[in-house]
């Protein structure tokens, strides 16, 4: 057994975790496209607090992606306080040493919800990769009903194969997107954020040309894709979510030099506006959906492996 798993096992068997602030709902992922409203209606944050269990919920901020974590923490502290949250704290998790400390792992396991800030997704994964803290995030989500949210960089790391960097090209090109390894909370997808605002459709296409086995997910700013494990997805906020299914795509990427434009045939796109919910099980409602949409939803709600 790995050291990280032994640490979590010892914490679970050696102490009794307190009950959640309220009876928790099934653990959700709240994947935000960045620039969520923290000043006016705060719709995305309000829903996140609701999913966490309400005002008494233990909300913990993971700000390791940011170069100014204390400033970011104060902004979120004020925003959550304005919508009624009474128990908000910044996780003391800013470097790899902290990611192995028992008190940090315990704080994650005791949280009702964890929100990952924006910044640099590679910086965040440099802190979390293969650590007890990362394993605790998975355990809390799968077994404790913990709601895990992430915005911008915090959204990018939700997938296993993440976009680490790359320009917003006008047309898909070979090798313009650098890929990295994320947390694998959303294992069958690859997430891009600030999607419409920064014109990132071709960037997502470029990533999918490398990994057509993954489902592309583009999330607009102030918008969240909410994933209820094995049940449904929902779109909240002020924008939309774009799904790109490349499972049947044909490309010429193997014949091209780096930076060359890619021919991509057979992509399937779905634009999902805010306010819509899509169940993963066949029903009268989704019987008329276009081919591929139900399969895309099912891929998103498939649970991560243990």
C-alpha positions in Angstrom: 0.0 0.0 0.0 1.3 3.5 -0.9 2.3 5.8 1.9 -0.5 8.3 1.0 -3.1 5.5 1.3 -1.6 4.3 4.6 -1.9 7.8 6.0 -5.5 8.1 5.0 -6.3 4.7 6.4 -4.6 5.5 9.7 -6.6 8.8 10.0 -9.8 7.0 9.2 -9.3 4.2 11.7 -7.6 6.2 14.4 -10.2 8.9 14.8 -13.9 9.4 14.4 -14.7 12.0 11.8 -17.5 14.4 12.8 -20.8 14.2 11.1 -21.4 16.6 8.1 -22.9 20.0 8.9 -26.1 18.8 7.3 -27.0 15.5 5.7 -24.8 15.7 2.6 -26.2 15.2 -0.9 -24.4 12.9 -3.2 -20.9 14.3 -3.8 -20.9 16.7 -6.8 -18.3 18.2 -9.0 -18.8 21.9 -9.7 -16.5 22.8 -12.6 -16.5 26.5 -13.3 -15.2 28.2 -16.4 -13.5 31.0 -14.5 -14.5 34.6 -13.6 -17.5 33.5 -11.5 -19.4 36.5 -10.1 -18.3 37.2 -6.5 -19.9 40.6 -6.2 -23.5 40.7 -7.5 -25.8 37.7 -7.5 -23.0 35.1 -7.0 -25.2 32.4 -8.5 -22.5 29.8 -9.0 -21.2 30.3 -5.5 -24.7 30.2 -4.0 -25.4 26.9 -5.7 -22.0 25.6 -4.5 -22.9 26.5 -0.9 -26.3 24.8 -1.4 -24.6 21.6 -2.7 -22.2 21.7 0.3 -25.1 21.6 2.8 -26.0 25.2 3.5 -24.7 28.0 5.7 -23.3 25.6 8.4 -21.2 23.6 5.8 -17.5 23.4 6.2 -16.1 25.2 3.1 -12.4 24.8 2.5 -10.4 26.8 -0.2 -7.5 25.2 -2.0 -5.5 28.2 -3.4 -2.2 26.5 -4.4 -2.8 27.4 -8.0 -2.5 31.1 -7.3 0.6 33.2 -6.9 -1.3 35.3 -4.3 -3.2 32.7 -2.3 -3.9 35.0 0.7 -5.4 37.7 -1.5 -7.5 35.1 -3.3 -8.6 33.6 0.0 -9.8 37.0 1.3 -11.8 37.5 -1.8 -13.6 34.2 -1.5 -14.0 34.6 2.3 -15.9 37.8 1.7 -18.0 36.4 -1.2 -19.0 33.3 0.8 -19.7 35.4 3.9 -22.1 37.6 1.9 -24.2 34.6 0.9 -24.3 33.2 4.4 -21.4 30.7 4.8 -20.3 30.6 8.4 -17.4 28.2 8.3 -14.9 29.1 5.6 -11.1 28.5 5.8 -8.1 28.5 3.6 -6.4 25.0 3.5 -2.8 25.3 4.7 -1.8 23.6 1.5 0.6 25.6 -0.7 3.5 23.2 -1.3 4.3 19.5 -1.6 5.4 19.2 2.0 2.1 20.4 3.2 0.3 17.9 1.0 1.7 15.1 3.2 0.9 16.5 6.6 -1.7 14.6 8.6 -3.5 17.8 9.7 -4.0 18.8 6.0 -5.3 15.4 5.0 -7.7 15.4 8.0 -9.0 18.9 7.1 -9.8 17.6 3.6 -11.5 14.5 5.0 -13.6 16.6 7.3 -14.7 19.2 4.8 -18.2 19.4 3.4 -16.9 21.2 0.3 -13.6 22.1 -1.2 -13.2 24.8 -3.8 -10.0 25.1 -5.9 -9.1 28.6 -7.0 -7.8 29.8 -10.4 -4.2 30.5 -11.2 -1.8 28.0 -12.9 -3.0 24.4 -13.2 0.6 23.1 -13.5 1.5 24.8 -10.3 -1.5 23.2 -8.5 -0.6 19.8 -9.8 3.1 20.2 -8.8 1.8 20.5 -5.3 -0.8 17.8 -5.4 0.4 15.0 -7.8 0.7 11.6 -6.0 0.3 13.0 -2.5 -1.9 12.0 0.4 -3.8 15.3 0.0 -4.8 14.3 -3.6 -5.9 10.8 -2.4 -7.9 12.5 0.4 -9.7 14.6 -2.2 -10.8 11.5 -4.0 -11.8 9.7 -0.8 -13.8 12.7 0.5 -15.6 13.0 -2.8 -16.4 9.3 -3.3 -17.1 8.3 0.3 -18.0 11.4 2.4 -20.3 13.2 -0.1 -17.8 16.1 -0.3 -18.7 18.6 -3.0 -15.5 19.6 -5.0 -15.5 22.7 -7.1 -12.8 24.4 -9.2 -12.6 27.5 -11.3 -10.3 28.2 -14.2 -7.1 26.3 -13.3 -9.1 24.5 -10.6 -11.4 23.4 -13.4 -8.6 22.2 -15.7 -7.2 19.8 -13.1 -10.6 18.0 -12.7 -9.7 15.8 -15.7 -6.9 13.2 -15.8 -5.4 14.5 -19.1 -5.5 18.3 -18.7 -4.6 21.2 -20.9 -1.5 22.7 -19.3 -1.0 25.6 -21.7 -1.5 26.6 -25.3 -2.6 29.6 -27.3 -6.2 30.3 -28.5 -5.6 29.4 -32.1 -8.1 30.2 -34.9 -8.0 26.7 -36.4 -6.8 23.4 -34.8 -3.1 22.9 -35.1 -0.7 20.1 -34.3 1.4 20.3 -31.1 0.2 23.8 -30.0 -1.4 22.4 -26.8 0.8 21.1 -24.0 -0.9 18.4 -22.0 -0.4 17.4 -18.3 -1.8 15.1 -15.7 -4.6 16.3 -13.5 -6.5 14.9 -10.5 -8.7 12.5 -12.6 -11.9 13.4 -10.8 -13.5 13.6 -14.3 -11.5 10.8 -16.0 -13.2 10.6 -19.4 -13.0 14.3 -20.3 -10.7 17.1 -20.9 -11.7 20.6 -19.7 -11.1 24.0 -21.2 -12.2 27.2 -19.4 -12.9 30.9 -20.3 -14.2 29.1 -23.4 -16.3 31.5 -25.4 -14.7 34.6 -24.0 -11.2 33.6 -25.1 -12.2 31.8 -28.3 -10.8 28.4 -27.3 -12.8 26.1 -29.5 -9.9 25.4 -31.9 -7.6 25.0 -28.9 -9.9 22.3 -27.6 -10.0 20.7 -31.0 -6.2 20.7 -31.1 -6.2 18.8 -27.7 -8.7 16.3 -28.9 -6.7 15.6 -32.0 -4.1 14.3 -29.6 -6.6 12.5 -27.4 -9.8 11.7 -29.4 -10.7 9.1 -26.8 -11.6 12.0 -24.4 -14.7 14.1 -24.3 -14.0 17.8 -24.8 -15.7 20.1 -22.3 -15.6 23.9 -22.9 -17.0 26.0 -20.1 -17.8 29.7 -20.4 -17.0 32.2 -17.7 -19.4 32.6 -14.7 -20.8 29.2 -15.7 -20.5 25.8 -14.1 -20.9 22.2 -15.3 -22.3 20.4 -12.3 -21.7 16.6 -12.3 -23.8 14.3 -10.2 -22.0 11.0 -10.1 -23.9 8.3 -12.1 -27.0 10.5 -12.3 -27.0 13.7 -14.3 -25.2 16.9 -15.3 -26.6 20.4 -15.0 -25.5 23.8 -16.4 -25.7 26.8 -14.0 -24.5 30.4 -14.3 -24.7 33.0 -17.1 -23.2 31.1 -20.1 -23.1 27.7 -21.7 -21.1 24.5 -21.8 -19.9 23.0 -25.1 -19.3 19.2 -25.4 -17.1 17.9 -28.2 -17.3 14.2 -29.0 -14.2 13.2 -31.0 -14.7 9.4 -30.6 -15.4 9.0 -34.4 -13.0 11.7 -35.6 -10.7 11.2 -38.6 -7.6 13.4 -38.7 -4.4 13.7 -40.7 -2.4 14.6 -37.6 0.1 11.7 -38.1 1.1 13.2 -41.5 1.8 16.7 -40.3 4.7 18.8 -39.1 4.3 20.6 -35.8 2.1 23.7 -35.9 0.4 22.6 -39.1 -3.4 22.9 -39.4 -5.2 19.7 -38.8 -8.1 18.3 -40.8 -10.7 16.9 -38.4 -13.7 15.0 -39.8 -16.6 13.6 -37.8 -16.6 15.8 -34.7 -19.9 16.0 -32.9 -20.8 19.2 -30.9 -23.5 19.9 -28.3 -24.1 23.4 -26.8 -25.8 23.2 -23.4 -27.2 26.5 -22.1 -27.5 27.4 -18.4 -30.7 26.2 -16.7 -30.7 22.8 -18.4 -30.3 19.4 -16.7 -29.4 16.2 -18.6 -30.1 12.8 -17.0 -27.7 9.9 -17.7 -30.4 7.3 -17.7 -32.7 6.6 -20.7 -36.1 8.3 -20.2 -39.0 9.7 -22.1 -37.3 13.1 -21.9 -34.0 12.1 -23.5 -35.4 9.5 -25.9 -35.5 12.3 -28.6 -32.0 13.5 -28.0 -29.6 13.4 -31.0 -27.3 10.5 -31.3 -24.3 10.8 -29.0 -25.6 13.2 -26.4 -26.8 10.5 -24.0 -23.4 8.7 -24.4 -21.6 12.0 -23.7 -23.6 12.6 -20.5 -22.9 9.0 -19.4 -19.2 9.5 -19.9 -19.2 12.6 -17.7 -21.1 11.0 -14.8 -19.0 7.8 -14.8 -17.3 7.6 -11.4 -13.5 8.0 -11.1 -11.7 4.8 -10.3 -10.7 4.3 -6.7 
